[in-house]
Amino acid sequence: MPARLFLALAGLSWLASAAPPARAEDVTSDYRISGQALQQLVSSPLGRTLPALPWKVEILESWFVNAYSNGRGRISITRGLAFNLGDHPGVWAAAIAHELGHVVSAYPAGQPAFEAELRRAYLAAGGSLSDPDAEWALQVTPGVHSAFNLGGKRRTEYEADRLGLLLMAEAGFHPDFAIALDRRMRSTMGDQSKYSEFLLNHPLWSNREQQTTRAERIALAIFNQRWPDAARSPGGEAPPLGRIVSVTLNQEPVAGVSVGATVMHVSFEIQNAARRQVRVAAILLDDNRKVHTSVPAYRAPDGTLELNSMVPALDRGSAEAALRIPADVVDVRGRKLKAELFLVADDWTLDLWFQPLESASNSREPQP
């Protein structure tokens, strides 16, 4: 199992605090992937309307999740954010394109050329400028940079999301990579009050995804016209997207055993154009400490209990999976355990869900 995927399945909440030193191979990979994504973005027709700057990505040795542009061609990405981006060029491109979107907003002199190229690309894709969404999506709104205008700063983030989405689509990165990035960030950081300092200046991740989805139709038209075979585009096939819809618990009797198995029935939705291998996985937490096991079939490399259910390949739709916890592996009765469930497609972690296990007879809503 790749190291980054294993860490993801072990839980992501530690990223905001202590973390191990970055491995040399991860650092090298991050610079390679980020450099290639940046070059592809700035060399596209839209990218060539940006200021002629010595563009460069810098990886900062900080495990706080952040990224920013200095306005002079340097885009800084922290180690914490790099971990979230993983090894997927399209997700890196989405993060870098967002920072380039800020550059577009901050340089009024280049905005007419950027808008003109957007309109040209959209019309070439058969779009109509009378479409209300196109009128909104293809227009650059100057950014608001006052530290005291928090609502304006949030609008600036939405603007950078939209402009970055269009930039990455023309450059050959499927717009779904931007949605994948929003979901990764929400899974890691959450829309929680403990990150209120960040959220003062940034919209909720769920709201950002809604805005991205609204602009995606315009971006997808441009992408499809320039890159009719997504598999041969710089970013490759669209990433898998999915969400866990519900989790139902029940007790399953086992012949000859007084205490059977606790079963979590997981319903989920998925988009999976490349038909990647899908599975539902889970770890158990006891007062936020991972539950260990000595049973080989359930034992992860670090000794903790890990549950897995493989799902037949599907490209789109709804499906279900069942995760069994035999009582001879872990008896959940009388214990306030919690399951952390993951929807995974190959090395993509698509969604997280926290499920209390103290009752095996009722469905539960996801915990914040």
N, C-alpha and C positions, 0 to 999 in steps of 0.2 A: 504494500500500500504506500503511495507517495506520502512523503513526510507532511506536506501541507494538508492533504486530505485527512490524514490520521489526526492532525491537530484540530481540524475542523470538526471531526466526529467526536473529539474529546471535549468539545465545548469552546465557544468563542469569547466568552465574557472576560477572560483574563487580558484581552488585548489592551484595555484601557489602563492596566496597572503594570505588574511585572511581566517580563517576557524574556525568553532565552536569547542569547546573542544570535544574530543572523549568520547562517552558514555561508561560506564563501561561494558555493555553487549557486545559492539563491541570489546573492548580490550580483554575480555575473549574469545570471539569467534575467534579473530585473532590468539591468542596464541594457542588455541586448534587446529584450522585448519592447521596452519603453522607447529606445532609440529608433527601432524600426517603425513602431506605431506613429511616433512624432513625425518622422520623415515622410511617411505616407500621407499624413494629414496636411502638412504644410506644403507638399508638392502637388496637391490636388488643385483643380481650378479655383475652388473657394479658398484653399490655403494660400494660393499665390496672391490673393487680395489682402492678406495680412501684412503688417509692417515687415520690412526686410531686416530681420534681427538674427543674431547668432543663436538659433533655437537649440535648447539643450534641456534634458531632464536630469535632475539631481535627486538622488535618494538620500534622505536625511535619516540619521541613526536615532530615531525617536519612535517609540511604540504608541504614541498618541496618533489617532487616525486623522490625517489632515493632508491638504494639498493646496498650493497657491502659486501664483505667477508674480514675478517681481516687475513685470511690465517692460523688461528689457531682454526678453527672450529665454529666461530661465524659468522652468517649471519645476517646483520642488514637491516631492512626494515622500511622505514619511514611511518608515519601515512598517508601521502599523497598517497604513493603507495598502502598501505593497503586498502585505500578507493577504489582505482581503481580495486583491485583484488576481492573485494566484498566477498561473502560467498561461492565461488566456489573452492573446493579443487584442481581441475585440473588447474585452473589459478594460484593459489598459487604455485602448484608444478612446473609450467612452470617458474615462476620467481625464485624460489629457485634453480631449476635445472640449470638455466643460471649461477647463482653464483657458483654452484658446477662445471660447465664447466670451469670457470676461475681457480678453484682449480686444475682440471686435467691439464690445460695448464701450471700451475705454478710449478708442481711437476713432473719433467722428470722421476724420478725413478719409478713412478707408471704407466707411459704411456704404456709400453709394455704389462702389464697385462690388462689395459683398452682396448687396441686395440685387444688383443687376445680374450677377452670376447665378444667384438663387432662382430668380425668375426665369432666366434662360434655361437652367437645368430642369425646372419644373415644367415649363412649356414643352421642352423636348421630350419629357415623359408623358405628354398628352394631358397635362393638367390644365385647369382653367383658373385664371386669376379672379374670376367672379365668385369662386368658392370662398365662403366666409372664413373657413379654417385656413385656406391658403393666404388670404389677405392678412390674417393675424400671424401666421407662421413665417411668412417671407419678409416681414418688416423688422428692422432693427430699431429697438427702443433704447435711447441713451441710458446708461447706467446711473444709479444714484449711489454716491460714495460717502455720504455723510454718516459719521459714527453715531449720530443721534436720531437718524431716521431708520429705525429697525425694519419697519414695513417696507421701505424702499429697498433696503439691503436684501430682504427676502425676495422681492420682485426681481432684483438683479440676479439672484441665484436661479430663479425660474428662467430668466432670459438666457443666462449662460447654458442652462440645460438644453433649451430649445435650439439655440444657435449651434451648440456643440453636436446635438443630434443630427442636424442637417449637414454639418461639416463632415462628420464621420460617415454618414450615409453616402455622400458623394465620393469620399475617399475609399470606399469599398469595405466598410464595416457595417454589418446588418444592424438596423435600429434596435433590434431586440437586445443587443449587448448593453444598451443604455438602461433598459428595464432590468436586465440581470444585475447591473451595478447597483441600481436603486435597492433591489431586494437584498443583495449582499450587505449593503450598508445598514439597512433596516434590521437585518438579522443580527448584525454585530453590535450596532449602537443602540437600536431601538428608538422609539419616539417617547423617551422617558425623561422625567424631570431631573434625574441625576446628571443628564447631559444638557441641562437648561442653558448653560453658557454658550454651547455650540448652537442650540436651537434658537436662541435669541436672534442670531444672525442668519440662520438657515431654515427653510421650510421643513415641515415634517416629511420624512421619506415617503410616507404613503401619499401625501399630497403631491410630491414631486413626481411620483410614478403616474398619477392621474394626468398631470400636465404633459408628461412625456408621451403617454398613450394618445392624448389628443393630437399631438403633432406627428405621431408616428406614421399616419397614413400619407402625409405629405413627404416625409423623409423616405418612406418605403417606395413611393413612386419613383423618386430620384435614384434610389439604390437599384431598383429592378431595371431601370432603363440603362444605367451604366454598367451594371454587373448582372446580366440575365441568368448566368449560371453562378449561383451563390457559392457553390463549392470551389470555384476558381477565383473568387474574390480574395483580396488580401486578408480579410478576417475569417473567411471560410463560411461554412453553413451557420445558419442562425443558432444561437445557443439554446439549450433546453430551458424552458420556463415551467414552473409548477407551483402548486400550493396544496397544503393539507387542508381539507375541508372539515373533517370531523374525525373524532376518535371515540369509539364505543368499547367499553370494558365488559367482559363477562367471565364466568368460571366454566372451565371445560372439564368434565369428569374424565378420569383416567381409570381404566379397569384395574382392579386390585389395589388401588391406592386411595387412601381416605381423603387426601387433599389433592385435587387435580392441578390444572394449570390456569393461570390468569392469562387471558387472551386480549390483546389490543387490536381491534379491527379498525384499520386506518383507511379512510376514503380520501382520495386526492384527485386533482386535475392536472393535466400536463400537456405541454406543446413540446414535441421532440422530433423535429424534422429529420435529424440524422439518425433517428432510431437508436439512440445510445442505451446501454444497459441501465435499467431503472431498478432501484431497490429502496426499501424503507428500512432504516436502521434506528437503533435506540440504545441509549445508556440509561442506567438507573442512578438516581441521586438520593442519598440519605442525609438530610440536613446539609445539602449542597456538597456533600462528599460522594465521590463516585463509588458505587458498590463494586466490590471485587468478587471473583469466583475462581475456583480451582478446576471447574469442569471444562475440559479442552474445547468442546464444541461451542462454548459461549465466552471463551476467554480471549480478550483483545491482547495485543502485544505488550501493553503496560500492566496486564493482570486484571483489568477491570472487565466487568460483564458487558458484552455487546450483543445485541439482537439484530438479526438481519432477515429480510424477506425479499427474495428476488421476484421481479414482476415481469411477465411476458412483454416482449417489445411492442410498443405502440407509438404512433407518431402524434396523436392528438386524441383527447377525450378524457373520460373519467374512469377510474379503476379503484380497486381495493386491494389491501394487503393485510395479512394477519401476523402478528408477532406473539409467539407463545413464550410464557415464562413458567416453566415447570416448577412445582413446589420444591422438588429436590435440588433445584438450582438456586432459587430464591423464593422463600415463602413470604408473600407480601402481607399476609393477614396480621392485623394489629400494628403494622408499621406505617409511618407516614412517608412513604417513598414517593418519588416523583420521577417520571420518565421524560427524558429529553429525546424527542423523535426528530429524525432527519429524513427528508425526501432527497434522494441522490440519483443523479444520472451520470454514470462513469465517474469522473472526478469533479463534477459540479454538485455543490450542495444547494438545493433549490429552495428549501423551506425548513423552518424549525417550528416545533410545537412542544409546549410543556404540559404534561398530563399528570395530575395527581392520581395515585394508585390506591388510596386508602379505601375507596369504594369500588367494587368490581361489578356494580350493577347499573351505573348511570353513565351517560355521556357527559362530557365536560366541555366548557368553553376554553380556548387557549388562554394561558396565563400571560399577563403582560411582561 
